[in-house]
């Protein structure tokens, strides 16, 4: 585990209860997760789901409110010991594991899951080589014809207005490093009482995600932005998150 991942783990461990408390409402983007799960359930009786960066298990609770629980064979993985503890308290019947994404994936057998989900978690992976390793291992553990769906924060007019100081600082670091640092590596503030924490984010461009996924052998099915009114768009200006859906093609 590198220094940035250690910092991410420490943040989510320290702020687990507060963070979980801010995640009681269902993300509107979860509707698009429901769509993908429905497609798989139409083909097979039980769906094996892996969520990377599951937090307190919010996505799992959403799915079992919609689908018959016996249809969902779910595994949630998260770096934070305390978020996993909360997830187990809220849903003791399911499988939550405290481990980093890459280590967990490397331990899994080929074709172990039908659907892999990552909601606002892949953006915390700090290096391109590790992102690519994670994607290649997701490809390996997916069944043929399996689907992976990912949401990440995106640049937007709102984001530039709110975090312009952090964006400017990242721009300066990019220049001073002679372009060896990524211009879209940004530390986002989180305030808890009088203390301010800074979390590492890599704010992906859609073309960047597309190139990564193709390099990991996936067939990209959809790559869009989700706007602040929760509709799909090809424009980043009014977006909340990016969404990308890709498939392990049965012909590959």
C-alpha positions as semicolon CSV with decimal commas, in nm:
position;residue;x (nm);y (nm);z (nm)
1;X;0,000;0,000;0,000
2;X;0,151;0,335;-0,104
3;X;0,146;0,658;0,099
4;X;-0,162;0,801;-0,075
5;X;-0,360;0,483;-0,009
6;X;-0,249;0,492;0,354
7;X;-0,378;0,849;0,378
8;X;-0,708;0,750;0,214
9;X;-0,750;0,459;0,454
10;X;-0,671;0,676;0,754
11;X;-0,922;0,940;0,642
12;X;-1,209;0,695;0,593
13;X;-1,128;0,515;0,917
14;X;-1,127;0,842;1,110
15;X;-1,440;0,976;0,942
16;X;-1,630;0,649;0,895
17;X;-1,934;0,734;1,108
18;X;-1,972;1,086;0,970
19;X;-1,912;0,968;0,613
20;X;-2,168;0,688;0,651
21;X;-2,415;0,939;0,793
22;X;-2,386;1,152;0,479
23;X;-2,465;0,849;0,263
24;X;-2,813;0,764;0,390
25;X;-2,988;0,889;0,079
26;X;-2,983;0,686;-0,240
27;X;-2,770;0,827;-0,517
28;X;-2,990;0,895;-0,824
29;X;-2,715;0,727;-1,029
30;X;-2,812;0,398;-0,864
31;X;-3,099;0,378;-1,113
32;X;-2,837;0,306;-1,380
33;X;-2,693;0,027;-1,163
34;X;-3,042;-0,123;-1,143
35;X;-3,060;-0,123;-1,524
36;X;-2,741;-0,327;-1,558
37;X;-2,837;-0,576;-1,286
38;X;-3,173;-0,630;-1,455
39;X;-3,000;-0,715;-1,783
40;X;-2,792;-0,985;-1,617
41;X;-3,079;-1,127;-1,412
42;X;-3,276;-1,176;-1,734
43;X;-3,005;-1,419;-1,845
44;X;-2,935;-1,609;-1,524
45;X;-3,113;-1,692;-1,200
46;X;-2,854;-1,557;-0,955
47;X;-2,611;-1,271;-1,009
48;X;-2,265;-1,262;-0,847
49;X;-2,180;-0,900;-0,773
50;X;-1,847;-0,754;-0,662
51;X;-1,838;-0,395;-0,541
52;X;-1,494;-0,234;-0,514
53;X;-1,489;0,048;-0,261
54;X;-1,824;-0,049;-0,110
55;X;-1,809;0,191;0,186
56;X;-2,085;0,112;0,435
57;X;-2,270;-0,113;0,187
58;X;-2,516;0,145;0,058
59;X;-2,535;-0,002;-0,293
60;X;-2,604;-0,350;-0,155
61;X;-2,892;-0,221;0,059
62;X;-3,034;-0,043;-0,246
63;X;-3,022;-0,360;-0,456
64;X;-3,188;-0,587;-0,201
65;X;-3,468;-0,331;-0,160
66;X;-3,540;-0,371;-0,533
67;X;-3,456;-0,732;-0,611
68;X;-3,540;-1,050;-0,429
69;X;-3,248;-1,103;-0,189
70;X;-3,191;-1,462;-0,305
71;X;-3,108;-1,328;-0,655
72;X;-2,811;-1,127;-0,524
73;X;-2,482;-1,297;-0,431
74;X;-2,288;-0,989;-0,323
75;X;-1,929;-0,927;-0,209
76;X;-1,821;-0,579;-0,095
77;X;-1,455;-0,478;-0,059
78;X;-1,322;-0,161;0,102
79;X;-0,990;-0,030;0,229
80;X;-1,144;0,121;0,542
81;X;-1,164;-0,108;0,844
82;X;-1,429;0,107;1,008
83;X;-1,654;0,146;0,704
84;X;-1,651;-0,233;0,666
85;X;-1,741;-0,263;1,036
86;X;-2,042;-0,033;0,979
87;X;-2,139;-0,228;0,664
88;X;-2,139;-0,555;0,859
89;X;-2,349;-0,402;1,134
90;X;-2,606;-0,277;0,883
91;X;-2,610;-0,596;0,671
92;X;-2,470;-0,887;0,876
93;X;-2,606;-1,144;0,631
94;X;-2,369;-1,057;0,347
95;X;-1,999;-1,068;0,263
96;X;-1,792;-0,756;0,337
97;X;-1,412;-0,771;0,320
98;X;-1,156;-0,520;0,447
99;X;-0,886;-0,518;0,179
100;X;-0,750;-0,300;-0,099
101;X;-0,891;-0,354;-0,448
102;X;-0,585;-0,493;-0,619
103;X;-0,487;-0,740;-0,345
104;X;-0,840;-0,876;-0,330
105;X;-0,873;-0,910;-0,708
106;X;-0,540;-1,091;-0,740
107;X;-0,660;-1,357;-0,495
108;X;-0,981;-1,436;-0,688
109;X;-1,034;-1,715;-0,938
110;X;-1,101;-1,645;-1,304
111;X;-1,464;-1,582;-1,400
112;X;-1,584;-1,546;-1,040
113;X;-1,833;-1,260;-1,087
114;X;-2,106;-1,150;-1,329
115;X;-2,103;-0,782;-1,240
116;X;-1,829;-0,558;-1,097
117;X;-1,924;-0,217;-0,960
118;X;-1,711;0,078;-0,847
119;X;-1,894;0,386;-0,718
120;X;-1,667;0,687;-0,655
121;X;-1,377;0,464;-0,551
122;X;-1,153;0,409;-0,855
123;X;-1,082;0,784;-0,847
124;X;-0,873;0,728;-0,531
125;X;-0,622;0,500;-0,710
126;X;-0,310;0,717;-0,748
127;X;-0,108;0,565;-1,035
128;X;-0,182;0,465;-1,389
129;X;-0,006;0,129;-1,363
130;X;-0,217;0,032;-1,062
131;X;-0,538;0,145;-1,235
132;X;-0,447;-0,071;-1,532
133;X;-0,361;-0,370;-1,311
134;X;-0,696;-0,336;-1,136
135;X;-0,883;-0,323;-1,466
136;X;-0,697;-0,623;-1,606
137;X;-0,780;-0,818;-1,292
138;X;-1,144;-0,711;-1,313
139;X;-1,142;-0,847;-1,667
140;X;-0,993;-1,175;-1,541
141;X;-1,246;-1,226;-1,259
142;X;-1,550;-1,141;-1,474
143;X;-1,750;-1,412;-1,646
144;X;-1,755;-1,387;-2,025
145;X;-2,036;-1,148;-2,121
146;X;-1,998;-0,996;-1,771
147;X;-2,036;-0,624;-1,709
148;X;-1,838;-0,368;-1,513
149;X;-1,986;-0,029;-1,428
150;X;-1,799;0,261;-1,280
151;X;-1,888;0,608;-1,153
152;X;-1,630;0,878;-1,076
153;X;-1,643;1,246;-0,996
154;X;-1,608;1,465;-1,304
155;X;-1,504;1,816;-1,387
156;X;-1,798;2,054;-1,424
157;X;-1,879;2,423;-1,396
158;X;-1,989;2,356;-1,037
159;X;-1,665;2,168;-0,961
160;X;-1,445;2,446;-1,102
161;X;-1,635;2,708;-0,901
162;X;-1,622;2,515;-0,573
163;X;-1,266;2,380;-0,593
164;X;-1,084;2,641;-0,800
165;X;-0,810;2,679;-0,537
166;X;-0,733;2,308;-0,539
167;X;-0,744;2,298;-0,920
168;X;-0,506;2,596;-0,942
169;X;-0,267;2,429;-0,697
170;X;-0,269;2,109;-0,904
171;X;-0,200;2,314;-1,216
172;X;0,104;2,473;-1,050
173;X;0,235;2,134;-0,935
174;X;0,190;2,004;-1,289
175;X;0,399;2,296;-1,425
176;X;0,668;2,278;-1,155
177;X;0,705;1,903;-1,199
178;X;0,776;1,963;-1,569
179;X;0,455;1,779;-1,658
180;X;0,549;1,457;-1,476
181;X;0,257;1,495;-1,231
182;X;-0,099;1,457;-1,357
183;X;-0,286;1,786;-1,396
184;X;-0,607;1,615;-1,280
185;X;-0,465;1,488;-0,949
186;X;-0,652;1,702;-0,696
187;X;-0,679;1,706;-0,315
188;X;-1,040;1,775;-0,213
189;X;-1,108;1,925;0,134
190;X;-1,340;1,765;0,391
191;X;-1,411;1,968;0,704
192;X;-1,483;1,805;1,040
193;X;-1,540;2,069;1,307
194;X;-1,221;2,278;1,309
195;X;-1,005;2,028;1,119
196;X;-0,978;2,005;0,741
197;X;-0,876;1,678;0,574
198;X;-0,761;1,652;0,214
199;X;-0,851;1,344;0,009
200;X;-0,667;1,249;-0,309
201;X;-0,883;1,233;-0,624
202;X;-0,788;1,164;-0,982
203;X;-1,061;1,341;-1,178
204;X;-1,083;1,134;-1,494
205;X;-1,143;1,262;-1,843
206;X;-1,374;1,028;-2,036
207;X;-1,116;0,970;-2,309
208;X;-0,868;0,869;-2,039
209;X;-1,106;0,606;-1,901
210;X;-1,183;0,481;-2,250
211;X;-0,813;0,431;-2,327
212;X;-0,750;0,253;-1,997
213;X;-1,038;0,012;-2,046
214;X;-0,942;-0,070;-2,402
215;X;-0,588;-0,139;-2,286
216;X;-0,737;-0,383;-2,033
217;X;-0,919;-0,564;-2,323
218;X;-1,272;-0,448;-2,244
219;X;-1,535;-0,351;-2,499
220;X;-1,669;-0,010;-2,393
221;X;-2,049;-0,008;-2,415
222;X;-2,126;0,337;-2,281
223;X;-1,933;0,638;-2,153
224;X;-2,131;0,945;-2,052
225;X;-2,164;1,212;-1,790
226;X;-2,452;1,213;-1,541
227;X;-2,580;1,569;-1,497
228;X;-2,693;1,736;-1,178
229;X;-3,050;1,664;-1,291
230;X;-2,950;1,295;-1,319
231;X;-2,974;1,253;-1,695
232;X;-2,706;1,127;-1,933
233;X;-2,505;1,379;-2,131
234;X;-2,196;1,393;-2,352
235;X;-2,112;1,733;-2,203
236;X;-1,917;1,778;-1,879
237;X;-2,035;2,133;-1,799
238;X;-2,335;2,040;-1,582
239;X;-2,220;1,696;-1,477
240;X;-2,200;1,533;-1,134
241;X;-2,018;1,215;-1,227
242;X;-1,890;1,023;-1,523
243;X;-2,032;0,679;-1,591
244;X;-1,865;0,410;-1,797
245;X;-1,999;0,063;-1,869
246;X;-1,788;-0,203;-2,032
247;X;-1,818;-0,569;-2,109
248;X;-1,598;-0,876;-2,121
249;X;-1,686;-0,967;-2,475
250;X;-1,769;-1,332;-2,526
251;X;-1,588;-1,323;-2,861
252;X;-1,252;-1,215;-2,717
